[in-house]
Amino acid sequence: MRKTLITASLCAFAAFAPAHAITVTVFTNGWDLRSTCGNPLTAGFINRGPCHNFITNVGNGLARTHRICLVRGTTDRDLVIAVQDFIRERTDRLNASAREVAAEALSRAYPCRYYR
């Protein structure tokens, strides 16, 4: 009897509980990146959306492997803006993978300058 009551309670709760879907944004190429991240107002750095996450992850990986050199005070927002500028200006590069496009944009914006 007790198991039946608990089961019935769980079923009733599940029937009225809102369903939460997990949305995953996949950026296949530069065009996908541009369609989602090209607009500064909807690019996700304000609400930490998929553009912000993707671009900062690429940037962090490049910085750790010394492919880009971030100056002190560089913010995640700066990285997003650098990629936004690149994908608006260089539509000839948007057939490449989204990661390649973001990496090229960040490499141009934050090159490593080694002095010998």
C-alpha positions in Angstrom: 0.0 0.0 0.0 2.8 2.4 0.9 4.7 1.7 -2.3 1.5 2.3 -4.3 1.0 5.7 -2.6 4.6 6.8 -3.3 4.4 5.6 -6.9 1.1 7.4 -7.4 2.5 10.6 -5.9 5.5 10.5 -8.1 3.4 9.9 -11.2 1.1 12.8 -10.3 4.1 15.1 -9.7 5.7 14.1 -13.0 2.5 14.8 -14.9 2.5 18.4 -13.7 6.2 19.1 -13.6 7.5 21.2 -16.5 9.6 19.4 -19.0 13.1 21.0 -19.3 14.8 20.4 -22.6 18.5 20.8 -22.9 19.4 22.8 -25.9 22.9 22.2 -27.4 24.1 24.6 -30.1 26.5 23.1 -32.6 28.6 25.3 -34.7 29.6 23.3 -37.8 31.2 26.1 -39.9 31.8 29.8 -39.9 28.3 30.4 -41.4 26.7 28.8 -38.3 28.9 30.9 -36.1 28.0 34.0 -37.9 24.2 33.3 -37.9 24.2 32.8 -34.1 27.1 35.0 -33.0 27.3 37.8 -35.6 25.0 40.2 -33.9 26.5 41.9 -30.9 23.1 42.1 -29.1 22.4 38.4 -29.4 25.8 36.9 -29.3 25.6 35.6 -25.9 28.3 37.5 -24.0 25.5 39.3 -22.1 23.8 36.1 -20.9 26.7 33.7 -21.2 25.1 31.9 -24.1 26.5 29.4 -26.6 28.5 32.0 -28.5 30.2 33.2 -25.4 31.0 29.6 -24.2 32.2 28.4 -27.6 34.5 31.4 -28.3 36.0 31.6 -24.8 36.7 27.9 -24.8 38.5 28.2 -28.1 40.4 31.3 -26.8 41.3 29.6 -23.5 42.7 26.6 -25.5 44.7 28.8 -27.8 46.1 30.8 -24.9 47.1 27.7 -23.0 49.0 26.4 -26.0 50.6 29.8 -26.7 48.9 30.3 -30.1 47.5 33.6 -28.9 48.8 36.0 -26.3 46.2 37.8 -24.2 47.2 41.1 -22.8 46.4 41.8 -19.1 42.8 42.9 -18.7 41.5 41.0 -21.7 37.9 39.9 -21.0 35.7 37.2 -22.4 33.7 39.9 -24.0 36.8 41.2 -25.8 37.2 37.7 -27.3 33.6 37.5 -28.5 33.9 41.0 -30.0 37.1 40.0 -31.9 35.4 37.0 -33.4 32.3 39.0 -34.3 34.3 41.6 -36.1 36.2 38.9 -38.0 33.1 36.9 -39.1 31.4 40.1 -40.4 34.5 41.3 -42.3 35.9 38.0 -43.6 33.0 36.1 -45.2 35.5 34.4 -47.5 36.7 32.4 -44.5 33.3 31.2 -43.3 33.3 27.8 -45.1 36.0 26.6 -42.7 35.0 24.9 -39.5 33.7 27.2 -36.7 36.7 26.3 -34.6 39.1 27.3 -37.3 37.3 30.6 -37.9 37.3 31.5 -34.2 41.0 30.5 -33.9 42.0 32.6 -36.9 40.0 35.6 -35.6 41.6 35.3 -32.2 45.1 34.7 -33.6 44.8 37.9 -35.6 43.4 39.9 -32.7 45.9 38.6 -30.1 49.1 37.5 -31.9 52.1 36.5 -29.8 55.0 38.8 -30.3 58.2 37.3 -29.1 61.2 39.6 -28.8 64.7 38.2 -29.1 
